[in-house]
Amino acid sequence: MVDDVNEPRKYDGTARRAAAERTRLAVLAAAQRLFAERGYAATSVQDVARAAGVSVDTVYATVGRKPRLLLAVHDMALAEGPEPVPAEQRDYVQAVRAARSAEQKLRTYAEAMGRLLPRTVPIMLALRDAGRTEPECADEHDALSERRAANMRLLAADLRATGELREDLTDDRVADLVWSLNSPEWFTLVTDRGLTPEEYADLLADVLCRTLLAAPAPRVGR
């Protein structure tokens, strides 16, 4: 009689992956809190590691260097949640895509910007300012600007699909206009003049609808 040979136990990395994810979320939460409380310049990677209860090497391995931490915090604000998610998974992006008319899409988008930009603009400006002395921050800021532009082209295509955009405007021109009006520079200019975020959202919706949408065809009288 031949004894059965025991098969080697298969490695299950589920628990290890879950622990790694908990560590990553702890690092992100610590970075988000410290950047908000102290600002980018006054927060070190060591501070984030200490607050998260991990080593500096763990911060680098789970998220990245300091500019990458700031970018992750920026994307957490856009996701309105505890971690960054791709643009197509963000609630406001899904709401814009679900809206049926171009005007509804633009007003939904503008409302979201009024809610989100007060949180993201200080982060984008911190990244821009740090880029004056830190090339890595400058690179991240430039990449973020290009990513915003690419996302605006996706929005333009979504608007175009409704058939309600002006035919004389290209998608690139539409994207560039939205990109400029949701920029930290323009948001800062208008809010420094006294507009609240809600008033900014109303102004943004009004400008976009008046500028981008085709005029309805006149009614023909009987």
DAGI-V289156 format. One line per field, one symbol per residue. ss: DSSP state (H for helix, E for strand, C for the rest). psi: psi as a letter, one per 30 degrees, with the letter a starting at -180 (. if undefined). burial: 1 if it has 24 or more other ideal C-beta (glycine too) atoms within 12 Angstrom, else 0. A space follows every 10 residues. Layout:
ss->???
psi->???
burial->???
This chain:
ss->CCCCCCCCCC CCCHHHHHHH HHHHHHHHHH HHHHHHHHCC CCCCHHHHHH HHCCCHHHHH HHCCCHHHHH HHHHHHHHHC CCCCCCHHHC HHHHHHHHCC CHHHHHHHHH HHHHHHHHHH HHHHHHHHHH CCCCHHHHHH HHHHHHHHHH HHHHHHHHHH CCCCECCCCC HHHHHHHHHH HCCHHHHHHH HHCCCCHHHH HHHHHHHHHH HHECCCCCCC CC
psi->kkkkkkkkkk kjgeeeeeee eeeeeeeeee eeeeeeefle egkleeeeee efhlleeeee eeealeeeee eeeefeeefh aflklleffk eeeeeeffke leeeeeeeee eeefeeefef eeeeeeeeef fffjeeeeee eeeeeeeeee eeeeeeeeee ffgglkffkl eeeeeeeeee fgleeeeeee ffgfkleeee eeeeeeeeee efkkkkkkkk l.
burial->0000000000 0000000000 0011111111 1101100001 0010101110 1101000110 0111111111 1111111110 0011001001 0110011010 0111111111 1111111111 1111111101 1000001001 1001100110 1111110111 0001100000 1001101110 1111011001 1000001001 1011101110 1110000000 00
